[in-house]
Amino acid sequence: MLRLNPVFDTQKDVVSSILAKEERANIGVLEPRILSVERDGGVVYSWKGASGTTRIGKYDPHSTENKLLYTFDKQVCVSSCSLNKEETLLAVSLSQCTQGEGRFKPVSKCLTLLIEIHPINNTKVLKAVDCKVKVQFLYPKTCRTTVLESHLLLAAEDGYVDQYHITLTRQEGYRVVMQNPERLSKERVAEDFSWVQWDSDTQRLFYLTAREKHTLKCVQFYPDRNFETVFELPLEMHNVSSVTSSVRFVNFGYDHYQNMKDEGLRLEVFTSPTGTMCVCYSHPVHWHKDATYTIAFVHRGCSKTFTVSLEKGCAPANLPTVHPIFIHLDYYIVVYLADHFLHLINCRQQDLLCYSLFLSGADGHIEALGTGREVVRVSGSRLLDVRAGRMYTMELNPDFLLELLSSGRPEAQRLAALHCMLVYLQPNSVIELKIINWISENVMSFDAFDQIQEFILATLYRISYQQCVSLDKLLPYSCVFEKKELPVALTAIPGVKCTPELLCQAVIKGKPKSLQGYWEELHHVLDKMRYFEAVPSPRFRTSQIKEDWDKFQAAMNSEKKKSPRCQRQIEENTKKVLSMVDTWRLDKRVVPLFQEEDQQQRVLVGLMVDKLREHLHTHLQRLGKKKIDSLVVDYAAKLLELVWHVLELMWQKLKLGPWVLCIKQQGSSEEWAMFHAMFRILEATKGLSLPLPPGYSTLLSVLGVRCLPQHTFLQYVDHGLLQLTEPFVSRLMTDLDNSDANEQLKFSILKRLPEHMEQKMSQQWDHPITSACISREYVKTLLEKNTENTDSELLDYSKSCFYPDFLPLNYLTKILSNREEQAQNPFEEQENVDVRFVEEMALKQTQIKLGFELK
């Protein structure tokens, strides 16, 4: 599930460098120990050098070079270490350790030193106390190339954090030394806490206090040496009395000499630039009990506590207690308990459990993070295997996610895996092609969700979210919410109990206008969250389009038409969308779409734009009309392009060509597969009331008439599943010959057309019956015009003893010729329809009736 990519290995990246400088005979077993990872990615480590010394070095990941920083002339126990950005100062905390029973035991004494290393010079004692002390230099982002000031955080187990301001000066052109080291200024940053976490990437300090109730606070450090407490969040933490038994340090490097027993609460905070914040904590897991962990989604104002039933008897009951590992992957929080489960929790769309992926057994196993591994999180969202001396970056494995789509998997897993690939993973043509191939091989809708609808909505959501994060709570991202009732398969995970709770309101200090960067984004996200909780149905539902579409169709079919103004607005919307569609490579496209006027789809496109624009205007007025119009038009255009793109890939996979448009031949198995896939796309989009590219209905009907038996094809038409578009009927009338079967099909189709369309299409079929119908309609229309003219000079009706239907042909043609001169040709668009045409058709029909000519 998770792919771990090694980025550092002490054996490969450090040992060879050390051996090149040290005498192997005097070192013994060389075991470098990673102490910390700084913001710039540099790895600070220590090792036992020759002659009983302890050395500290740094590995630079950019140059892949190792550098010796400092050497202690005896073996010492380095419990914390940090190097400043300019590599001129080294802060070190030393624990006084005694050796006994084959291992080191911690004692109370701790000595904290500040050492000048450019070059090695003075050493300043900062602390000599009876508690553990952690050190960490700030790494401010600054435009200045030369900085002669460093800032050091000193966090003590007694529950306080101080910041030291160290002014430096340059001597003799190259020596960098502390200026007035005896009088270093310091400030109290935090106190009375039981837990503290340093976030190197964002230069933030989180800590937990418990004076009256547990409160999470955050201190933000700025490049100008200032800092302020910007965030507070009261937390309802149940059964966490053990959290105050001893201070816990997170991301302050690693102490190889600490007591490994861990019975208390583990807590970590994760943030992302998009304004999300998750507070994750877990209780110790005993092998014979359930695992419990909580994720507080601060940006959503709620938390979820998960209780997972572990398999009993899979390990001896006397094994030590362990904690799940929390890993942040921006869109997800990974909770991993070795040899038991991996829970991929969606921290943006946590409405339903089915958007999170829970794996157990072999599916949830990560070899590099197995039992017995001691893994901690370090700077840059990386994992450090302390004992192995390796560091990894993490990413989701798309190949494994594709495997989860296979049949036999629970539908909740398939939905979560599909959603993850479509929304979280960056656009990848290889993955996209594999997903579309999977859809083409599994076109029938699943019981719990429609995979085609999910593909369309999730893909459009990702594209739109990348353009404007404000659309997060407004656009649909899944077809599940269009269902009246959620399937049971998507509401629960076997063996996992989820308890949701509301969070106390978070407090962001300072005026909104003065907030910058992440805190401005988080403030905006929390404001949106409170607004959307107060309004009904903030997320756009495609059913809103269906209501107006049904009304529009009813109006068009009745005498009460839509107002011209409304029709103009819808048409203008459609023109904007179609102008945005990428049609400039039409010559390279293989699927013939966007090549005809499709009035039904044009109306649906316009309606969709209208309804979505109205919805966004209601909830996002601050974006402005121009921006909203652009987002809406682009959304509709991307929908049409997406469907076209899917058809292109399927068409190429099946190796179809232009011959598909010829309806004279019966369809092949590949064409049947294409018809089936296109029909399912039609069904999926119709269920969501979404438009399709103009020409889609024509192409589908062409494939249908080639692949389906005639009676089945007509049933599809009668049930409204296939459309008899003008281009399709025209192609049918002209391309098919007049065999008995084809005649029957043509007559059946003409009978199903609206009257105005039937007359138009009849004229394109060269057949005696249609010609006779055209002639009768022509005579009827012509005689109905200029009724005031009695043509007395040509015909005296009072003296006629014949019925008009049986007048001699030459007499009728005279009358028609006379009327033609006075009346505009009712069939002017058909230049071959005139009196001469009527005369020929009448003679032909007479011969047929007398038996002189076969039909």
Buried (B, 14 or more C-beta within 10 A) or exposed (E): BBBBEBBBBBEEBBBEBBEEEBEEEEBEEBBBBBBBBBBBBBBBBBBBBBEEBBBBBBBBBEEEEBEBBBEBEEEBBBBBBBBBBBBBBBBBBBBEBEEEEEEBEBEEEBBBBBBBBBEEBEBBEBBEBEBBBBBBBBBBEEEEEEBBBBBBBBBBBEBBBBBBEBBBEBEEEEEBBBBEBEEBEBEEBBEEBBBBBBBBEBBBBBBBBBEEEBBBBBBBBEBEEEBEBBBBBBBBBEEBEEBBEBBBBBBBBBBBBBEEEBEBBBBBBBBBEBBBBBBBBBBBBBBBBBBBBBBBBBBBBBBBBBBBBBEEEEBEEEEEBBBBBBBBBBBBBBBBBBBBBBBBBBBBBBBBBBBBBBBBEEBBBBEBBEEEBEBBBBBBBBBBBBEBBBBBBBEBEBEBBBEBBEEEBBBBBBBBBBBBBBBBBEEEEEBBEBBBBBBBEBBEBBEBBBBBBBBBBBBBBBBBBEBBBBBBBBBBBBBBBBEEEBBEBBBBBEBBEBEEEEBBEBBBBBEEEEBEEBBBBBBBBBEBBEEBEEEEEBBBBBEBBBEBBEEBEEBBEEEEEBEEEBBEBBBEBBBBBBEBBBBEEEEEBEBBBBBBEBBBBBBBBBBBBBBBBEBBBEBBEEBEEEBBBBBBBBBBBBBBBBBBBBBBBBBEBBEBEEEBBEBEEEBBEBBBBBBBBBBBBBBBBBBBBBBBBBBBBBBBBBBBBBBBEEEEBBEBBEEEBBBBBBBBBBBBBEEBEEEEEBBEBBBBBBEBBEEEBBBBBBBBBEBBBBBBBBBBBBBEBBBEEEEEEEBEEEBEEEEEEEEEEEBEEEEBBBBBBBBBEEBEBBBEEBEEBBBEBBBEBBEBBEEBEEEEEEE
